[in-house]
């Protein structure tokens, strides 16, 4: 099996589970450390000629991470694609198990078993918090409803203030975000790299939790350590003003 992954979390999953199967990945595929495979450009704009030249048996894509046009172009060229779209933690765990079996994994990897156990009884905040969750600024973009990251937070005791919004990634103004009067602002370090100096100052007087974007949004081996790590980060918000 020759696999090209255009999804960083799936790149990590395949590389750790099926050594040698992965022949190509995007420039943004940073895990596992020291990954030595051909690089095919970005997730949004991969070099499709380079992908095809690797003669993959399958190319892994994600509905949010990649463009439909690239999936269709690969299919038109006769390249099989596998498109993922988990919206919940349980859905991600199930989809990962099915995908790895399809790719030839003889048994379920230890990291996936660990992830199932970790999410069976995840730690929760002692008090449920109502939060806004920006994932970008200039313009502001936040998590809406029906998102994988939203389900991750829900299981840890954080209610998304935009969970009922009809759009999955609304673009409210900063004034609108403040008008929601959240108990907490969740600021991940990807896709936008929010930091203690870039983000909390926009929400004076509101606790801001700085989270690992990889553990909040990736569905792969990071799921095993995500509950404990994110719960710890959520319990230590910063306050400006």
N, C-alpha and C positions, 0 to 999 in steps of 0.2 A: 504493500500500500504506500503510495506516494501522496503526501498531504501538503497542501499550501493553505496556511491560515491567514485570513485578513482580519482576525479578531484577537487582540492581545490575550484575553483571558483563555481563549481556546488554544492559542499557541502554547501557553504554559501547561494546560491540561494534557495536550497531546505529547509535548516534549517529555513530560515527566512520566507519562503512562506508557507510551509506545516509542521508546528510544529508536531513532533511525527512520521513523515513518515521516517525520516532518522534514520537508525539503525546501520550504520557502515560508517567509513571514514578512510582515510589514516592518517599516523602520521604527514603528512605535511599539513593537513587541519587545518589551524590556525584561520579561521573565520567561524561563529561569535565567539567572545570571550566567553570562558566558555563552549564551545560545549562539551556535555557529551554523547558520543556514543562510541560503541566499535571501537577500532582501529585495522586496518588490515595490518599494515606495510606500505611500501613506495608505491609511485605511479608506479615506474618502476618495483619493485619486491614485489608485495603484497603477503600476505599469503592466497592463494586461498582456502585452507582448512578452514581457519577462515571465509573467505567470504561466502563460501557455508554453514557453520554452522549457519550463521545468517538467513538463509532461505529467501533471498531477492526475491522480485517479479521482481526486475530489478537492474542491476548494471550499473552505469553511467561511461563511459570512454571517452577519447579524443584521436584522432589520434596521436597528438604530445606528450601528457602527458603519455600515457600508451602504453604497448607493444601489438602488434597483437597476439602474442602467448598466452597472458593471456586472451584476449577476446575469442580466439578460444577454449581455455581450459574450460572456463566457459560455453560457448555454448555447447561444447561436453558433459558437465556434466548436461545439461538441464537447465542452469541458463540463463534467458533472459538478454541481454545486450542492452544498448542504447549508440551508439558511436556518439560523436559530432565532428564537424570539421569546425568551423566558420573561414572564411578567411577575412571577412570585418566586420565593426561595424554594418551595417544594417543586414548582415547575422546573426551576433550574437544575435541581438535584436529579430529577427524573430524566430531563433532557440530556444531561451530561452522561448519565448511565447508559442511555440508549445510544448516544453518539459514539461513545468509546467502544461499545459492543459492536456497532456497525463498522468501526475502523479496525476491528480485530483484537481488541483487548480480551485475553482469555478469562480474566476475572476482574472484579471491581477493584480499582486501586485503593490502597490504604487511605490516601488523602480524601477520597470520596466517602469512604466509610466514616472517617473522622468528622467530616463535614455533616453527615447525616446525624451523628450523635450530638455534635455541637449545637445544631439547630433544633434538635428535639426538645431541649429545655434551655433556651438561651437566657442569659441574664437580662433583667429589665430594670429600668429606672424605678426608684422607689415611688416616684410620683409621675404620672403620665404628663408629658409635655406636648403642647401644641406648637408646632414649628413651621416656619417657612424655610425652604431648602433651595437657595440659589445654586445654580450650576454654572452660571456665566454672569458677567456684568459688562456694561457698555455694548449692547443693552442688557438689562437684567433678564435672565431666564431662570425659571424655577421648576422644580418637580411638580407635575400635576398628578392626575389620577392614573391608576393602572400601570404603574412602573415598578420594575424590579427593585430599585433603590427604595421606593416608597414602602414596599412590603418588608424590606430589611429593617427599616426604621420602625415600622409598626410593631414588629416582633420584639423590638428592644424597648418599647414603651414610648415611642414618639409618634404623635398624630400629625400628619401633613395637613396644614391649613388649606392647601389647594387640592386636597384629595378628591373633592367632588367637582373640580373644574372639568369642563368638557374637553379641554385640550390637555395632552399629556405633558407638554412643556410650554406653559403660558409665558407671556412676556409682559408682566405688569410693570408699572413705573415704580420707582423707589417710594414715592408717596403712597401708592397703593399697598406696597408691602408693609409699610409702617402702619397703615390703617387697619391691617389685619390684627394688630396688637398681639403678636405671638409671644409665648412664654420663652421661646428659644429660637435662635437662628442657627441652622446647620450649614456649615461652610466646608465642603470637601476640597481637596487640593487637586482635583481633576474633574471634568475637563478644564475648567478655569482653576488656576492655582491660587486659591484663597490662602492667606496667611494671617498671622496676628496683626500685621501692619497693612493688610490689604483686604478689607471686607468688614471687620467688626466696627470700624469707625462710621460706617453708614447706618448703624443701628445703635445709637447711643442709649445706654441704660438697659439694653436687652442682652442677656447672656448669649454668647456665641460659641458654639462647639466646633472646633477645627477637626475635621475627620479625614482619615485616609480614603481618598477617592477610590483607590484600588480595592479596598475592602468593602466599600459601600456599593460599588457598581460592577465589579468583576464577578463573573460566575465561573469558578475554576478552583484550583487548589487553595486560593486565598480564603475560600468559604470556610475552611476548617478553623482558621484562627480569627475570622471576622467577628463573631459574636462577642468574644472576650475583649478584643482590641477596641471595637467600636463602642461597647458599653463603657469602657474605661474613658475613652475620649469624650463621650457624651456627658459623663459625670464630672468633667473638669472644664467647664466653659470659661471663656474669658469675658470680661466686662469692660466696656469703654464708656467713659462719660458718666 
